[in-house]
Amino acid sequence: MDYELSEEHKLIRDTARRIAREKVAPRAAEIDVTEEYPEDTFQVYKEAGLLGLAIPAAYNGAGAGTLGLALAVEEVSKYCNASGLMLLLSSLSTQPIVIGGTEDQKHEIVGRVATGEIKGAFCLTEPSAGSDAANIRTRAVRDGDDYIINGEKSYISGGTVADYVVCFARTAQNGAGAISSFIVDSKSPGFSVARSDRKMGVRGLPTAHIVFDNVRVPPDRLIGHVEGKGFKSAMLGLNSLRPVVGSRGLGLAEGCLAYALDFARKRETFGSPLTDRQAIQFMFADMAIQIEAARHLVYHAAWMVDQGKYTREYAHHLSMAKAYATEMANKVASDALQILGAQGYMMDHPIERQYRDARQLMIVEGTSQVQRMVIARSLIEEDLVYN
Ligand SMILES: Cc1cc2nc3c(=O)[nH]c(=O)nc-3n(C[C@H](O)[C@H](O)[C@H](O)COP(=O)(O)OP(=O)(O)OC[C@H]3O[C@@H](n4cnc5c(N)ncnc54)[C@H](O)[C@@H]3O)c2cc1C
């Protein structure tokens, strides 16, 4: 067992750390207030080659794997969770194509996302189907060789700026096996962003409600040129990125701990710094324990994905990392805010924003309850975990 990061992974971590401090941190509060997509941050990532970290080298990516992406997302998320999500999005919007696409689709779409030439979004959730994603209603109906897509997608991260979306739609009547996935150009007639959502947190990465109104899609845009594989590729894609959502939580918690510790050293009550109080010291100790526990779960889960272990039989490991790290982030952000007292509640300090941002992590890409359903299924039905 070797717990050391490779030299390549250390380089990625250090590069992302520098960019996070110099470029991401100074913009974090501003994009939270303006709710504008930070194109300048995207350009910084593009120039640094961070957009294709987990994308295979065959498609212009860095081939640094899920662990490479998780490390970069962690560094950025110490200061700005929206900017962490931006990095993750380049993989979320390409994984279904990497997993199930044709070689042409991989070169054309994945290859251009990796270099930052185009941006994508992942369109699964609908007004009537979130956790229960197998019950989506969006339909793709054959018209000659083409498909005509009708439906609505909710809360789509990056939906306002996407050049294309991966749209999951029903090509037959019932069940998960009736869902297919399509690459849809956002300039297609009938494709529209109905609104940009007003959110509690992660406000620097807009989330959109997208309408497909008789959107005509040529047959070569059906991912893998096979119907009925969409749900499986969506689930595998989400599984493979659970560690990276976990790393958004890990980074956020580390950022909160560092900020609160610096604050507590300087803040005096009853004649001495807060760091002299055992009640406060123990809060910091608990934060550190939880952060290190999450780090092990997240890095191990990322390593598993890089070994190809992200199918159903390994899913509980990935779900544990996502659930624990994101819930831990909420606890640490809350404790950090408590240590700052009233100042923590004010927008003058980043903890207020991090606290709001943390809340999103327990909902997206499979809620905490959905992760527990996956873990419990492995324990109860498959007896896989501890036998
Ligand atoms: C900021 C943000 C960005 C997002 N970005 C994207 C994106 O880019 N693409 C995309 O497709 N989606 C995106 N989503 C949607 C997200 O994936 C869904 O919100 C999530 O899957 C949960 O679905 P829901 O909100 O419909 O909740 P529901 O499925 O309605 O669940 C409501 C509550 O009930 C619980 N619950 C549901 N079923 C069960 C059950 N069987 N047992 C126990 N508890 C249950 C859930 O855990 C939750 O707490 C985003 C959401 C947010 C908030």
The ligand as a Tripos MOL2 file, in Angstrom:
@<TRIPOS>MOLECULE
LIG
   53    58     1     0     0
SMALL
NO_CHARGES

@<TRIPOS>ATOM
      1 C1        -27.2490   23.8480   -7.5660 C.3       1 LIG1
      2 C2        -27.6810   22.6010   -8.2540 C.ar      1 LIG1
      3 C3        -27.0480   22.2040   -9.4340 C.ar      1 LIG1
      4 C4        -27.4870   21.0580  -10.1110 C.ar      1 LIG1
      5 N1        -26.8870   20.6990  -11.2950 N.ar      1 LIG1
      6 C5        -27.4260   19.6740  -12.0280 C.ar      1 LIG1
      7 C6        -26.9030   19.3590  -13.3370 C.ar      1 LIG1
      8 O1        -25.9400   19.9530  -13.8050 O.2       1 LIG1
      9 N2        -27.5200   18.3820  -14.0420 N.ar      1 LIG1
     10 C7        -28.5850   17.6750  -13.5520 C.ar      1 LIG1
     11 O2        -29.0790   16.8020  -14.2630 O.2       1 LIG1
     12 N3        -29.0910   17.9380  -12.3120 N.ar      1 LIG1
     13 C8        -28.5360   18.9250  -11.5530 C.ar      1 LIG1
     14 N4        -29.0420   19.2180  -10.3050 N.ar      1 LIG1
     15 C9        -30.1780   18.4710   -9.8080 C.3       1 LIG1
     16 C10       -29.8260   17.4590   -8.7310 C.3       1 LIG1
     17 O3        -29.0950   16.3990   -9.2990 O.3       1 LIG1
     18 C11       -31.1210   17.0100   -8.0790 C.3       1 LIG1
     19 O4        -31.5980   18.1080   -7.3390 O.3       1 LIG1
     20 C12       -30.9520   15.8020   -7.1900 C.3       1 LIG1
     21 O5        -30.7260   14.6620   -7.9740 O.3       1 LIG1
     22 C13       -32.1610   15.5640   -6.2850 C.3       1 LIG1
     23 O6        -33.3400   15.5840   -7.0010 O.3       1 LIG1
     24 P1        -34.5830   16.5010   -6.5180 P.3       1 LIG1
     25 O7        -34.0500   17.8550   -6.2020 O.co2     1 LIG1
     26 O8        -35.6270   16.3890   -7.5510 O.co2     1 LIG1
     27 O9        -35.0670   15.8620   -5.1670 O.3       1 LIG1
     28 P2        -36.0740   14.6310   -5.0050 P.3       1 LIG1
     29 O10       -35.6310   13.4830   -5.8030 O.co2     1 LIG1
     30 O11       -37.4670   15.1220   -5.2110 O.co2     1 LIG1
     31 O12       -35.8700   14.3020   -3.4630 O.3       1 LIG1
     32 C14       -36.3690   15.1820   -2.4430 C.3       1 LIG1
     33 C15       -35.8220   14.6660   -1.1090 C.3       1 LIG1
     34 O13       -36.2940   13.3410   -0.8700 O.3       1 LIG1
     35 C16       -35.2260   12.4450   -0.7180 C.3       1 LIG1
     36 N5        -35.5960   11.1810   -1.3580 N.ar      1 LIG1
     37 C17       -35.9720   11.0010   -2.6440 C.ar      1 LIG1
     38 N6        -36.2450    9.7130   -2.8520 N.ar      1 LIG1
     39 C18       -36.0100    9.0640   -1.6850 C.ar      1 LIG1
     40 C19       -36.1060    7.7070   -1.2670 C.ar      1 LIG1
     41 N7        -36.4630    6.7310   -2.1110 N.pl3     1 LIG1
     42 N8        -35.7980    7.3970    0.0220 N.ar      1 LIG1
     43 C20       -35.4280    8.3760    0.8840 C.ar      1 LIG1
     44 N9        -35.3260    9.6690    0.5490 N.ar      1 LIG1
     45 C21       -35.6150   10.0040   -0.7220 C.ar      1 LIG1
     46 C22       -34.0360   13.1100   -1.3870 C.3       1 LIG1
     47 O14       -32.7950   12.6370   -0.8700 O.3       1 LIG1
     48 C23       -34.3040   14.5690   -1.0580 C.3       1 LIG1
     49 O15       -33.8470   14.8320    0.2400 O.3       1 LIG1
     50 C24       -28.5740   20.3090   -9.5800 C.ar      1 LIG1
     51 C25       -29.1670   20.7020   -8.3590 C.ar      1 LIG1
     52 C26       -28.7330   21.8350   -7.7070 C.ar      1 LIG1
     53 C27       -29.3800   22.2200   -6.4100 C.3       1 LIG1
@<TRIPOS>BOND
     1     1     2 1
     2     2     3 ar
     3     2    52 ar
     4     3     4 ar
     5     4     5 ar
     6     4    50 ar
     7     5     6 ar
     8     6     7 ar
     9     6    13 1
    10     7     8 2
    11     7     9 ar
    12     9    10 ar
    13    10    11 2
    14    10    12 ar
    15    12    13 ar
    16    13    14 ar
    17    14    15 1
    18    14    50 ar
    19    15    16 1
    20    16    17 1
    21    16    18 1
    22    18    19 1
    23    18    20 1
    24    20    21 1
    25    20    22 1
    26    22    23 1
    27    23    24 1
    28    24    25 2
    29    24    26 1
    30    24    27 1
    31    27    28 1
    32    28    29 2
    33    28    30 1
    34    28    31 1
    35    31    32 1
    36    32    33 1
    37    33    34 1
    38    33    48 1
    39    34    35 1
    40    35    36 1
    41    35    46 1
    42    36    37 ar
    43    36    45 ar
    44    37    38 ar
    45    38    39 ar
    46    39    40 ar
    47    39    45 ar
    48    40    41 1
    49    40    42 ar
    50    42    43 ar
    51    43    44 ar
    52    44    45 ar
    53    46    47 1
    54    46    48 1
    55    48    49 1
    56    50    51 ar
    57    51    52 ar
    58    52    53 1
@<TRIPOS>SUBSTRUCTURE
     1 LIG1         1 GROUP 0 **** ****
